[in-house]
Amino acid sequence: MKENGLKLEGIRVIEYANFVAAPSCGKVLSDWGAEVIKIEPAFGDTMRHVGMQWNAPMVEDENPLFECENTGKRAIILDTRSKEGVEVIFKMLEKADVFLTNTRQKALDKSGLNYEAIKERAPHIIFAHILGYGEKGPAKDNPAFDYTAYFARGGVAMGLMEKGTSPCNTAAGLGDHYAGISLAGGIAAALYHREKTGKGDRVTVSLFHTAVFGMGLMVVSSQYGYEMPITRRQPPNPLNTTYQCSDGKWIQIAFFQYDKWFPGFCDIVIERPDLKGSKFSTLKSVVNHVEEFVGMMEVEFAKHTLEEMCARLQEAGIPYEKLATPTDVLNDEQCWANDYLYKLTYPSGNEGVLYNTPVMFTEMGIKEYARAPKLGEHTDEVMKEIGLSDAEIQALKDEKVIG
């Protein structure tokens, strides 16, 4: 789908951020039509250098993991440790709307780029900050990644693991992306508020809070004695769990209208009409026999392949899905039918697949792909846009303030 219009046209974002969470927010804003200028140190954003951990190419003309978070942006090299570099940022903020960062608070305080300083010099700015654990409390200054603040402390890892086994493998970037798109929504609200009042604001999202929100149902339930992790053999509802089929593949059932769906499940899915009217036939009764019934269903599902069970569940009108791997998702026709994924050809000549951000606009469409910037690619043009002369730009280069 081609782009028909720009949602945030005219909004300029200064991204002073690294790795995934805040840059993913910048990507969302860029996809929504904002102009995003990315500030990097001379050695570049860390995401330019970590692709090898996930078998990804990592060269100038083909760096998909950096590309994922940074398409459509412009990039400059700026030394923010210097007073001159900080002044360049303030100069950029004069004609900007949003200052986006995930820099730790102590570093912002030290450099003079904290909210108080920016509010004083540029009161119109929306100061958008990804935090690890929040503004207050004993962990507020701790370093944080989604591995730690989101998965570990936020209860996600323990909530997903099979009870009695080891914790689940962390899916890198999962919490970062949720925090990033949450912040994008907050920025949009703050921009609307500024449109009405003329006042800037500070918007924060923490990785930890994002996890607490995501795990909210389970966090609330824990005060009533429902503790996680659980085992798939002892779910709250014996048909709201996973089952392995005869070909070794797994299926998830969401059996939320238990009493209504049970007769069809017996007749069509497992061909056990004898179970209708049994102690397993109503939710009120079966909750007292969960593990027994799960054991029985493991036997039934193991009689058929995944495709056979999917066909039976489909016929019975019962919500289900196969447990997909990331490779399955890469080849899922539903993704391609809805433009969730797209193909591109890198300057290297190799073809790759990237993903669109998840908010879709019917009338305004999807922004067409624009590659991520090379390191420092737009330094000169951005410096000229903020009014620096060629001599001033060269002087900053000579002092290694910009590159």
VENURZI-V177317 format. One record per backbone hydrogen bond with DSSP energy under -1.0 kcal/mol. CO is the residue of the C=O (numbers start at 1). NH is the residue of the N-H. If there is no record, write none. Layout:
CO,NH
CO,NH
This chain:
8,11
11,35
12,97
12,98
13,37
14,100
15,39
20,24
21,25
22,26
23,27
24,28
25,29
26,30
27,31
28,32
29,34
30,33
32,8
35,13
36,74
37,15
38,76
40,78
41,44
45,48
46,49
50,53
51,54
51,56
52,55
59,62
61,348
62,59
63,67
64,68
67,71
70,73
74,38
75,378
76,40
77,403
78,80
82,86
83,87
84,88
85,89
86,90
87,91
88,92
89,93
92,95
93,96
97,126
98,14
99,128
100,16
101,130
104,108
105,109
106,110
107,111
108,112
108,113
114,118
115,119
116,120
117,121
118,122
122,125
123,200
126,99
127,203
128,101
129,205
131,207
132,208
137,140
139,142
145,149
146,151
148,153
151,157
152,155
155,159
156,160
157,161
162,165
171,174
173,177
174,178
175,179
176,180
177,181
178,182
179,183
180,184
181,185
182,186
183,187
184,188
185,189
186,190
187,191
188,192
189,193
190,194
191,195
192,196
193,197
194,198
201,127
203,129
205,131
206,210
207,211
208,212
209,213
210,214
211,215
213,216
215,219
216,220
217,221
218,222
220,223
221,224
221,226
222,225
230,163
231,234
237,240
241,253
243,251
245,248
249,245
250,323
251,243
252,321
254,256
257,261
258,262
261,265
262,266
263,267
264,268
265,270
266,272
272,275
273,276
275,278
278,281
282,286
283,287
285,288
286,289
289,293
290,294
291,295
292,296
293,297
294,298
295,299
296,300
297,301
298,302
300,303
301,304
304,246
305,309
306,310
307,311
308,312
309,313
310,314
311,315
312,316
313,318
319,254
321,252
325,329
326,330
327,331
329,332
332,336
333,337
334,338
335,340
340,356
342,354
344,352
346,349
350,346
352,344
354,342
361,365
364,4
364,5
370,72
374,377
376,379
378,382
379,383
380,384
381,385
382,386
383,388
384,387
389,393
390,394
391,395
392,396
393,397
394,398
395,399
396,401
397,400
401,79
